[in-house]
Amino acid sequence: MGYISPSIVAFIVAFVLPVVLATDTAPIPEVRAQIPQWFKTNVAPYSQRKGTLDPALDAAEAARIIVTNTSPMPKPGSQGQALAMRINGDYAAFYTCSFYGFQDTLCDDRGNHFFKDCYIEGTYDFIFGRGASLYLNTKLHAVGDGLRVITAQSRQSNTEQNGYTFVHCKITGTGTGIYLGRSWMSHPKVVYAFTEMTSVVNPSGWRENFNRAYDKTVFYGEYKCFGPGSHQEKRVPYTQDVDQNEVRPFLTLGYIKGSKWLLPPPKY
């Protein structure tokens, strides 16, 4: 056997980094203290997921910004809009952001959106539109007095894949009689889960439909909410007291197709 010089012997070692698959099926835990670990597990950074994201991904992220409409508080009505922001595109995430306005503060319109640790303030319909959006650990604060409504989700048929879900949120405000939502269009879909509802929430929960036919087409769900405003005794009859199986799709990132696009907040 001939002599082989050590200098020409090469060892090739290939390091294959594991691809992390974000899951759309793990529900947000009921225990608030478990949310950070759930988020870390299910929303991995780009470096670990770039092979699994939507190849056409064009997403927007915002963190720690404040968006304010500085106009004076208007009277409710068609001339009373005080829009602070409109989202009209797919794949948008907001972390620790604040939105201040009055009527129609946030136009959450068209696309999959994610809000975490945010603050949204307004008077009437202050979250509205046709977005498919998940609000996690977000404070909803109604100002002023008189008629106040948090959501006017504008889904128009059972075939539309959109709606709002609020998980581990908190509803506060001034005055009394705040409604969780109303039927701007025929098929609104809004769910509140594990959400604290203070005494400012109207006992009926949801505003009465101006079109009685909508009583059969709205989807207003509540699941394990708490606080003096969460009691079900006087809720409108078309409120859905959803069970564990029914609420599960609203508690996962699959509701906003998160595995295709959602990334952690940027680091500063």
N, C-alpha and C positions, 0 to 999 in steps of 0.2 A: 504493500500500500504506500503510495507516494505521500510526501509531506505537504500539508495544506497550511499555508501561512495564516495565522489568526487575523492578519490585517485584511484578508479578503473574505472573511466570513461575516455575513450580515444577518442580523436578526430583525425581522419585521414584526412589530407588535401593533396590532390595530385596536384602538380604543373605540368602542361603539357606545355612545352615550344613549341611555334609554330615552325613548320618546314618551313624554307624559301626555296622557289623554285626559283632557278635562271632561268630566261627566255631566251630562244634562239630567241625570236621574236621581241624584242624591238630594233629598228634600232639606230645606233649611230647618235646622233643629228648633224645637219648641223652647229650649233653654237659651236665653239670649247670650249667656256667657260662652256658649259653644260656637257662636257665629264666626269669630276670627279663625278658628281652626277649620271650620267648614269652608270658609272662603279660601283659605290658603290651600286646602286640599283640592278644591274644585276649580280654582282660577289660577292656574300656573302661569309663570312669566313667559314672555315670547321666546326666550332662548331655549326653553324646554318644549315648546309647542309649535314652532314655526313649520314643522312638517305636517301638522294636523289641522291648521287653520284654513279657512276658505281661501283658495289661491287668488281670488279676486278681491281679497279683503281691502277695504278702504274705510277704516273706522275713525271715529273722533272720540277723544278723551278730554275731560276737563276736571281739574282738581283745584279746590280751594279758591274758587272765584265767587264773586258776589255780583248778581245781576239785578238791577233795580229800575223800575219805572218811577220817576220822580214827580210825575204829575199829581195834583191834588186828588184826594179821594172823590170819585164822581158819585152821582146818584145811580142806583142800579137801573139797567135798561139797555136798549139797543145803542144808545150813545155813550154808554158808560165804560167802555173797554179801557183797560190800562195794562196792556200786554207788556210783559217784561222780556219774554223770549219765546221763539217758535222753533221747534225741532221738526224738520220735514225731510228726514233722511234716515237711512238704515244704519244700524250699528253705532250707537252713541252711548257713552257712559259718563256719568257725573259722580264725582267723589267729593264729599265735604263741600258742596256748593250751596249757595243761598240764593233764593229767588224772591224778590219783593215786588208786590204790585197790589192791585185791588181786584176789579173784575177781570177775569181771563188772564191771570198772571202768567201761567205757563201753558202754551199751546203745544201739547205733547202729541204731535201729529205724525202719522205714517212712519212705520219702521219699528225695529226692535231696539229698546232703550233700557238702560239700567241706571238707577239712582241709589246711592248708598251714603248714609250718614249726612243727608242733606236737610235743608230747611226751606219750606215753601210757605209763603204768606199771601193771603188775599181775602177777598170778600165773597164774590159770586162766581161760580164756575171757574175757580182759580186753577184747576187742572182740567184741560179739555182737549178733545181731538180724537184721532183714530189710531193712536200708537198701541203697540204691544209692549207694555212696560212693566218692569218690576221695581218697586220702591222698597228698599230695605233699610230699616232703622232710620227712618226719615220723619222729621217733625212737620206736621201740618197745622198751621196756625191761622185762624180766622180773626180778622180785625173788624172793628165797627160794630154795628148792631143792626137789627132788622133781619131781613132775609139773607142768609149766607148758605152757600152750597159749595162743597169741596170739588166734586167731579161732575163733568158733563161729557161722559165718554160717548163717542158718536158712531159706534158700530151700527151698520144698517141691515145686516142679515145674518143668519146662522152660518153662512159659508165664510164669512170674514174671520180671519185668524188674528184678532186683536182684542185688546182689553187691558185694564189696569189691575194689578195686584199689589196690595200694601201689606208688608210683612214686618212685624216688630216695629211698627210705627207708633206715633203718639199724636193724638188730636187735642189741641188746646185752642183757646181763643178768649175773646171778650164777649160779654152778653150771653144770651142763651139761644137755643133753637137752631144750631148748625146742622145742616143735612149732609149725609155722607155722599149723596149723589142725586142726580136727576136724569130723566130720559130726554136728552136733547134730540136723539134719533130713536129709532124703533127698537134696536137690539143692544143696548149698552151692556157691557160685561165688566163688573167691578167686584173685587173680592178683598175683604180685610181679614187678616189672620194674625193672631197673637198681638193684636194692636190695643194699646191703651186708649180708651175713650173717656175723657173727663166729662163732667156734668154739663158742659156746653153743648153736647150733642143732643139734638132733638129726640125725644123718646120714640117717635115713629121711625127714626133712622133715615129713611129715604123720602125725598119729596114726592108727593102724590103726582101721578102721571096726568098731564093735561089731556092726553089721548088715552081713554080707558082700554083700548085695544092693546096698548103697550104692557098692560098688566101681565099678559101672557107671553111676552117676548123679552122682557128685561131679565138679566141675570145679576142679581144683587146677593152676594154671598158674604157671610160672616162665620168665622171659625175661631173659637177659643179666644175671643177678645175679652177684655176685662176693664174694670172701672165703672163708675156710676152711669156713664153714657152707653154702656154695652148691653144693658138689660133688654131682653127680647119681648117682654110682655106686651108692649104697645107698638111693636114694629108693624109696618104695613104688611098685609098678608102675602104679598109676593116676594118677601125677603126669603132667601135661601139659607136655611140653617144647615150648611153643608157638613158632611161627615168626613172621616179621615181619608177615605178613598176618593171622594169627590174633590177634596181640596188639594190632594197631592200634586196634580199637574200645575197648580198655581204656586207651589212652594219650591219648584225646581228651576234650574237655569234653562231647561228645555222650553219653558214658556217664552223665552226670548232668544232661543237658539244659541245659547251662550257658548257652547263648545266650538262654534264656528268663528267666534270673533272676540269674546270678552277677555280682557287682560287686566291685570292688577293696575292700580293707580300709578302714575309716574312718580319717581322718587326725586326729591329736590335736595 
